């Protein structure tokens, strides 16, 4: 039985990962760690251990002690903070990882660096600039026609994001977040976004699948409308999007290795613009693909152990379009498809026509 350690094991992204491995044809002995003593209890693993926060002293030493105690050969991370530290300190760890080069991790975790690489490669991206002071903010509002998208240069879940049309409002937000020198301003794009999730091995694409976000769960509670929590995801396929996603990846790494999840948002012309690459980890709701028949964590783990992977007949978008994954707080996710969802609306429309009499 394979042993592996999962970091941030009590978080939703890691739980989706562990559930995917549990759904695979093999048995795994999973050792989970988490820096939050409450989250740790949620980890769906065989052993669980509390560790220091990645930014604190002793983090690497504690990981190595658990690795030795539990005889672990491979470890996987499902949150950005630990990915950065594990990637940087990889030579000090006594277990292997399946990561891209550390320079790639640095670029992808810095939205300004990513933007500069994509723009240099000729990829269509929203014009973006750093906000170091109030003059930059004034310039951004003038340059981008009075409407800008503000966000932190690092972090997931729409961290710090805020659509601004007013200088005082934007200034107050950045002051509140202590964000000068840490925020960017960009042209505003359309609401529709897609993630192109892919696994690579030594520069070759192994498999990729696209998913559209239909809406954000609890989006109304966030100032930007982006909660970072996908409400419903929908499988999609588009050749032009596939091409742009791959160009986006090659612009930051000529020989990609491991997991690259490209987030793209459409502009006013209908062109998907890359906004970030979630590097070295699967997006939170990747159990969607597992339950639909594409177990990417299992494929990833087989590659990490140097083993033959299950046959993949179609490398890009092997799942059929319009499958839907509906999720939220305190209920199990539901796998269905858009035809079933739309049929309920059609039924209601017909019922309304039948029971509602026209007003005189």
Phi, psi and omega in degrees: 000131181288141173250140173206155180253137179243120182269146185066036192294341180270355179278158182303318179301319181288326178295321175297324178293312182294321178296325178294318178293324177295334181273358181279168181283358180248159174263139178235144170259111188255128178251119184252143173234154175203148179271350178257119186294337178277313177302324182305324183290341180275348184297130182265068187232175181269332174224144178224140183221136175281138180231163175293161171299147186302332181277353186264158179295141176094356183302306182295320180298319180292318177301314180297326179294319177292320178302316180292314183299318185261003177055060185261134178257336184222143179227148179229145183241140181235026173214147189298321184299312180287328176302315181299314183289315180298319179296314182294323185257021187304327182287345180267350182270144184262026174220153182278159175227161177244079187240159166286180176300151182297326179300322178296317177300316180300314181297313185290333179273001176240108187295331178287317177298318179301312180303315182296321178294319182291319180296318179297327181278000178081018179276139179290119181223155176292132178305134188221146176214155177285149176249091180269336181200182184294329178297322177296322179295315178300317181296319181296316180297322179288317184291323185255035172059036172078007177220121184229158176251116181259137175201160178287151182285345178223161178107154182252179175069031180066032187303122177073005186288146185197123175277128186232139174235354185235131183299313183296319180296314180295318179298317180298319180296315181293321176298316180299321181272001183051051192256002179299128183083356180238354182246153171243160171239137182220163172300143178282137178255182178283163182294332187290130179225153181224144173247131178251099185269127185219153174239134181236152175225111177051047175089355180250137178289129178266310179196151177211147179216136179263146177219129176268141174268117182284319176198163176268128172293132180060027180297332180293343181272351182259141181303326182270350187085357180251113182267343186083002182243109179292128177278300175230131175253150183223129178290138179218166173214140182202118183301318182295322178294320177301317181294315181295319180299317180291321176297323178298318180291313182293339178290338180252344181202117181287341180227071184298146181216129180094214189260131175228113179249106185269122173267129180231140178233140185279141175267184184296341179267002180083014180267128177289125179254126174294136178245335174189161170243117172282110193261140172069010180212157174278150175294162191307314191265035185289350174297338174311306182295322179300311182292336178276351176119002178239097184270085183292322175300324178291317177300313179302313183293320177299318177297318181298325180273003178071029183252163178293134182267160176301152181297133177242105185288330181228116186290322185248124180054059178289340179277150178289153180292158170071017166288147183233140179239108184256127185215166178183191184279132172069024166214154182289144178298155181238129174262121179214202174219164187293334179298318179294318180297313182292331180296326179295321178292318179298317178299319179295316180302316180293323179295318180299319179297326184281321188261340183264120180276140178301141178288141181291000000 
